[in-house]
Amino acid sequence: MGSDNNTKALKSGVWYTVANFFMKSIGFITTPLFTRLLTKSDYGLYNNYASWLSTFLVIVTLNLGASFISAKFDHEKDFDGYVSSTLVLSTLATALGVIIVNAFPAFFTKVTGIEHRYLNIMFLYLMFYAAVDMFQTRERFFFEYKISVLTSLSIGISTAAVSVLLVVHMDNKLCGRIVGSAAPTVLAGILLYSILLWRGKKVNVTYWRYALPICVPFIPHLLSLSLLNAMDKMMITKICGPEDNALYSVAYNCGAVITLLVVSLNTAFSPWLGERLHEKKYDEIRAVSRTYVLFFVYASCGVMMITPELLLVMGGKSYSGALYVMPPVTFGCVCQFLYTMYVNVEQFNKRTVGMAVASVVAAASNYLMNWLLIPRVGFEVAAYTTLASFMILLFIHMFLVRRMGLSTVYSTKLVICVLLFMSGFTALVHLLFRTTVLRYSVLGVYAVITVVIALKNKTKLLTLFKKKS
């Protein structure tokens, strides 16, 4: 890759991060409205719906976009044909899911705690979300960010607007929240589905045979990972009730801004990483990843320190009981960020079986700890069980990458130092919550350091956002 292409990749990566972060963070942005417009019970039920949505997303769409990182090189001459073929396969898999759910509606309603009509809305969303996701992924791998960014912004803004309007004007506010979250993506998905089919102009079953061996072993990994993120809310709803889930969900959604940053940064980082792994430029990966990790940890510390203000804005005083949930949630997000870096390496090398085993072990550990501790300690302990499970996942992925002979891609010493630092900082933040003056003093120092860093790197930052000449 030449210097011009490097600049293009960096610039598109920044814009992808910003746009994807905005699109994915729509739930975070609108939380202050919905915690006030919905009852605690309805808010808890919607978050239960969202948790199951993330689980079904993995199962019924087969996550075929995960194969793009290797297909970009293996099927470079007909990549659009590959995209259209895998999109149709995803649609067929989702259609099968719709048939099964409607054949056994009572069973799925009992298991999920979601009304049958909402399950159908969920599957309609899933049918067309795949088109949006594959379109964004395809654009990202060619570093074409303008249309992709516009799409993300349009869907994000319309989702917020439609959701709020429906909740305000409908008597069944839970229904309004669910329909509003799905409608814009469905409409955009119909359009983007047509574009991808027009570009590819084919459905090649050979591409299915290429994608399925990569993605099917990847499904247990993603499913377990989804359950690892969503299991807390599902189990709290079952054991403690939707109101406790509402408290946990507000704290989780505050911390989820960090998770969104993980996902958004990774959409920019993974194509660049794929290029470097293909070229075997491991020293360059190691150098860039160091800055990448330190930036993320620094940002996470800032979010952790403003937890009381975030909770006040997001939920109001009635949600203050979730104060001590956020620090371990944020620490867990840092662990998630770290293991995602190792997952990218495994995914590039098509080593998805080990990924699946790692995620199943972590999810099973989380379920066991939740089952033992939530009834005895309360919903707050779920944040710590998830943190412990993320650490298990991180260490397993580090071992898997080391066994592949690629342990030098990332600095193990840096990862260990980050974990030790975050352990100490999480304990410190718990103490700072008790002394407002000291916490604000530390925040003031943090703000000054941030400004100094920004000014020192002003030229680089402006270059990233500057229009291409």
Backbone hydrogen bonds, N-H to C=O, Kabsch-Sander energy under -0.5 kcal/mol:
donor,donor_aa,acceptor,acceptor_aa,energy
6,N,2,G,-2.2
7,T,3,S,-2.3
8,K,4,D,-2.3
9,A,5,N,-2.7
10,L,6,N,-2.5
11,K,7,T,-2.9
12,S,8,K,-2.8
13,G,9,A,-2.1
14,V,10,L,-2.1
15,W,11,K,-2.1
16,Y,12,S,-2.7
17,T,13,G,-2.3
18,V,14,V,-2.3
19,A,15,W,-2.8
20,N,16,Y,-3.1
21,F,17,T,-2.2
22,F,18,V,-2.0
23,M,19,A,-2.6
24,K,20,N,-2.8
25,S,21,F,-1.8
26,I,23,M,-1.0
27,G,24,K,-0.6
29,I,25,S,-2.7
30,T,26,I,-2.0
31,T,27,G,-0.6
31,T,28,F,-0.6
33,L,30,T,-0.8
34,F,30,T,-2.2
35,T,31,T,-2.6
36,R,33,L,-0.9
37,L,33,L,-2.3
38,L,34,F,-2.3
43,Y,39,T,-2.7
44,G,40,K,-2.4
45,L,41,S,-2.3
46,Y,42,D,-2.4
47,N,43,Y,-1.9
48,N,44,G,-1.6
49,Y,45,L,-2.2
50,A,46,Y,-2.7
51,S,47,N,-1.8
52,W,48,N,-2.1
53,L,49,Y,-2.2
54,S,50,A,-1.9
55,T,51,S,-1.2
56,F,52,W,-2.9
57,L,53,L,-2.2
58,V,54,S,-0.9
59,I,55,T,-1.4
60,V,56,F,-2.7
61,T,57,L,-1.2
62,L,58,V,-0.7
64,L,61,T,-1.0
66,A,63,N,-1.9
67,S,64,L,-1.8
68,F,65,G,-1.5
69,I,66,A,-0.5
70,S,67,S,-0.9
71,A,67,S,-2.5
72,K,68,F,-2.2
73,F,70,S,-1.3
74,D,70,S,-2.4
75,H,71,A,-2.7
76,E,73,F,-0.8
78,D,75,H,-1.0
79,F,76,E,-0.8
82,Y,78,D,-1.8
83,V,79,F,-2.4
84,S,80,D,-2.4
85,S,81,G,-1.9
86,T,82,Y,-2.3
87,L,83,V,-2.1
88,V,84,S,-1.8
89,L,85,S,-1.8
90,S,86,T,-2.2
91,T,87,L,-2.1
92,L,88,V,-2.2
93,A,89,L,-2.1
94,T,90,S,-2.2
95,A,91,T,-2.5
96,L,92,L,-1.9
97,G,93,A,-1.6
98,V,94,T,-2.1
99,I,95,A,-2.0
100,I,96,L,-2.1
101,V,97,G,-2.4
102,N,98,V,-2.1
103,A,99,I,-1.3
104,F,100,I,-1.4
108,F,104,F,-1.8
109,T,105,P,-2.2
110,K,106,A,-2.1
111,V,107,F,-2.4
112,T,108,F,-2.3
113,G,109,T,-2.2
119,L,115,E,-1.7
120,N,116,H,-1.8
121,I,117,R,-1.7
122,M,118,Y,-2.2
123,F,119,L,-2.1
124,L,120,N,-1.8
125,Y,121,I,-2.1
126,L,122,M,-2.3
127,M,123,F,-1.9
128,F,124,L,-1.2
129,Y,125,Y,-2.2
130,A,126,L,-1.3
132,V,128,F,-1.5
133,D,129,Y,-2.9
134,M,130,A,-2.7
135,F,131,A,-2.2
136,Q,132,V,-2.3
137,T,133,D,-2.4
138,R,134,M,-2.7
139,E,135,F,-2.3
140,R,136,Q,-2.0
141,F,137,T,-1.8
142,F,138,R,-0.7
142,F,139,E,-0.7
143,F,140,R,-1.4
144,E,139,E,-2.3
145,Y,143,F,-0.9
149,V,145,Y,-2.9
150,L,146,K,-2.2
151,T,147,I,-2.5
152,S,148,S,-2.3
153,L,149,V,-2.5
154,S,150,L,-2.4
155,I,151,T,-2.5
156,G,152,S,-2.5
157,I,153,L,-2.7
158,S,154,S,-2.3
159,T,155,I,-2.3
160,A,156,G,-1.9
161,A,157,I,-2.4
162,V,158,S,-2.8
163,S,159,T,-2.1
164,V,160,A,-2.1
165,L,161,A,-2.4
166,L,162,V,-2.5
167,V,163,S,-2.3
168,V,164,V,-2.3
169,H,165,L,-2.1
170,M,166,L,-2.3
173,K,171,D,-1.3
176,G,172,N,-1.9
177,R,173,K,-2.2
178,I,174,L,-2.1
179,V,175,C,-2.8
180,G,176,G,-2.2
181,S,177,R,-1.4
182,A,178,I,-1.0
182,A,179,V,-0.7
183,A,179,V,-2.6
186,V,182,A,-2.1
187,L,183,A,-2.3
188,A,184,P,-2.4
189,G,185,T,-2.7
190,I,186,V,-1.9
191,L,187,L,-1.4
192,L,188,A,-2.6
193,Y,189,G,-2.5
194,S,190,I,-1.5
195,I,191,L,-1.8
196,L,192,L,-2.5
197,L,193,Y,-2.1
198,W,194,S,-2.2
199,R,195,I,-2.3
200,G,196,L,-2.3
201,K,197,L,-3.0
205,V,203,V,-0.7
207,Y,204,N,-1.1
208,W,204,N,-0.8
209,R,205,V,-1.8
210,Y,206,T,-1.2
211,A,207,Y,-2.6
212,L,208,W,-2.7
214,I,210,Y,-0.6
214,I,211,A,-0.6
215,C,211,A,-2.9
216,V,212,L,-3.0
219,I,215,C,-1.1
219,I,216,V,-0.9
221,H,217,P,-0.7
222,L,218,F,-2.6
223,L,219,I,-3.6
224,S,220,P,-2.5
225,L,221,H,-2.3
226,S,222,L,-3.0
227,L,223,L,-2.8
228,L,224,S,-2.4
229,N,225,L,-1.7
230,A,226,S,-2.4
231,M,227,L,-3.6
234,M,230,A,-1.9
235,M,231,M,-3.0
236,I,232,D,-2.7
237,T,233,K,-2.0
238,K,234,M,-1.8
239,I,235,M,-3.1
240,C,236,I,-2.5
241,G,236,I,-1.6
245,N,241,G,-1.6
246,A,242,P,-1.8
247,L,243,E,-1.7
248,Y,244,D,-2.5
249,S,245,N,-2.9
250,V,246,A,-2.0
251,A,247,L,-1.7
252,Y,248,Y,-2.9
253,N,249,S,-3.0
254,C,250,V,-2.0
255,G,251,A,-2.3
256,A,252,Y,-1.7
257,V,254,C,-1.0
258,I,255,G,-1.8
259,T,255,G,-1.0
260,L,256,A,-3.0
261,L,257,V,-1.4
262,V,258,I,-2.1
263,V,259,T,-2.4
264,S,260,L,-2.8
265,L,261,L,-2.8
266,N,262,V,-2.2
267,T,263,V,-1.6
268,A,264,S,-0.9
268,A,265,L,-0.6
269,F,265,L,-2.7
270,S,266,N,-2.8
272,W,268,A,-0.9
273,L,269,F,-2.9
274,G,270,S,-2.7
275,E,271,P,-1.9
276,R,272,W,-2.1
277,L,273,L,-3.0
278,H,274,G,-2.1
279,E,275,E,-1.6
280,K,276,R,-0.5
280,K,277,L,-0.7
281,K,276,R,-2.5
282,Y,280,K,-1.3
285,I,281,K,-1.5
286,R,282,Y,-2.4
287,A,283,D,-2.1
288,V,284,E,-2.5
289,S,285,I,-2.8
290,R,286,R,-1.2
291,T,287,A,-1.1
292,Y,288,V,-2.2
293,V,289,S,-2.7
294,L,290,R,-2.3
295,F,291,T,-2.4
296,F,292,Y,-1.7
297,V,293,V,-2.5
298,Y,294,L,-2.3
299,A,295,F,-2.3
300,S,296,F,-2.3
301,C,297,V,-2.1
302,G,298,Y,-1.5
303,V,299,A,-1.9
304,M,300,S,-2.4
305,M,301,C,-1.8
306,I,302,G,-1.0
306,I,303,V,-0.6
307,T,304,M,-1.2
310,L,306,I,-2.4
311,L,307,T,-2.7
312,L,308,P,-1.9
313,V,309,E,-2.3
314,M,310,L,-3.1
315,G,311,L,-2.6
316,G,311,L,-1.4
319,Y,316,G,-1.8
320,S,317,K,-1.8
322,A,319,Y,-1.7
323,L,320,S,-1.6
325,V,322,A,-1.6
326,M,322,A,-0.8
326,M,323,L,-0.7
329,V,325,V,-1.5
330,T,326,M,-2.9
331,F,327,P,-2.4
332,G,328,P,-2.3
333,C,329,V,-1.6
334,V,330,T,-1.5
335,C,331,F,-1.8
336,Q,332,G,-2.2
337,F,333,C,-2.4
338,L,334,V,-2.2
339,Y,335,C,-2.5
340,T,336,Q,-1.8
341,M,337,F,-1.1
342,Y,338,L,-1.1
343,V,339,Y,-2.3
344,N,340,T,-2.0
345,V,341,M,-1.0
346,E,342,Y,-2.0
347,Q,343,V,-2.9
348,F,344,N,-2.2
349,N,345,V,-1.7
350,K,347,Q,-1.4
351,R,346,E,-2.9
352,T,350,K,-1.0
355,M,351,R,-0.6
356,A,352,T,-1.9
357,V,353,V,-2.1
358,A,354,G,-2.4
359,S,355,M,-2.2
360,V,356,A,-2.3
361,V,357,V,-2.3
362,A,358,A,-2.1
363,A,359,S,-2.7
364,A,360,V,-2.6
365,S,361,V,-2.1
366,N,362,A,-2.3
367,Y,363,A,-2.6
368,L,364,A,-2.3
369,M,365,S,-2.5
370,N,366,N,-2.7
371,W,367,Y,-2.8
372,L,368,L,-1.9
373,L,369,M,-2.6
374,I,370,N,-2.1
377,V,373,L,-3.5
378,G,373,L,-0.7
378,G,374,I,-1.4
381,V,378,G,-1.1
382,A,379,F,-1.5
383,A,380,E,-1.4
384,Y,380,E,-0.5
384,Y,381,V,-0.6
385,T,381,V,-2.0
386,T,382,A,-2.0
387,L,383,A,-1.7
388,A,384,Y,-2.4
389,S,385,T,-2.0
390,F,386,T,-2.4
391,M,387,L,-2.0
392,I,388,A,-2.0
393,L,389,S,-2.2
394,L,390,F,-2.5
395,F,391,M,-2.4
396,I,392,I,-2.0
397,H,393,L,-2.3
398,M,394,L,-2.3
399,F,395,F,-2.0
400,L,396,I,-2.3
401,V,397,H,-2.3
402,R,398,M,-2.0
403,R,399,F,-2.3
404,M,400,L,-1.1
405,G,402,R,-1.6
406,L,401,V,-2.1
409,V,406,L,-1.7
410,Y,407,S,-0.5
412,T,410,Y,-0.8
415,V,411,S,-1.7
416,I,412,T,-2.3
417,C,413,K,-2.3
418,V,414,L,-2.4
419,L,415,V,-2.1
420,L,416,I,-2.3
421,F,417,C,-2.6
422,M,418,V,-2.8
423,S,419,L,-1.8
424,G,420,L,-1.9
425,F,421,F,-2.8
426,T,422,M,-2.4
427,A,423,S,-1.6
428,L,424,G,-2.2
429,V,425,F,-2.5
430,H,426,T,-1.6
431,L,427,A,-1.2
432,L,428,L,-2.3
433,F,429,V,-1.9
434,R,431,L,-1.4
435,T,432,L,-1.0
439,R,435,T,-2.2
440,Y,436,T,-2.6
441,S,437,V,-1.8
442,V,438,L,-2.4
443,L,439,R,-2.5
444,G,440,Y,-2.1
445,V,441,S,-1.9
446,Y,442,V,-2.4
447,A,443,L,-2.5
448,V,444,G,-2.1
449,I,445,V,-2.4
450,T,446,Y,-2.2
451,V,447,A,-2.3
452,V,448,V,-2.4
453,I,449,I,-2.5
454,A,450,T,-2.5
455,L,451,V,-2.7
456,K,452,V,-2.3
457,N,453,I,-1.6
458,K,455,L,-1.2
461,L,457,N,-2.3
462,L,458,K,-2.6
463,T,459,T,-1.9
464,L,460,K,-1.5
465,F,461,L,-1.1
466,K,462,L,-1.0
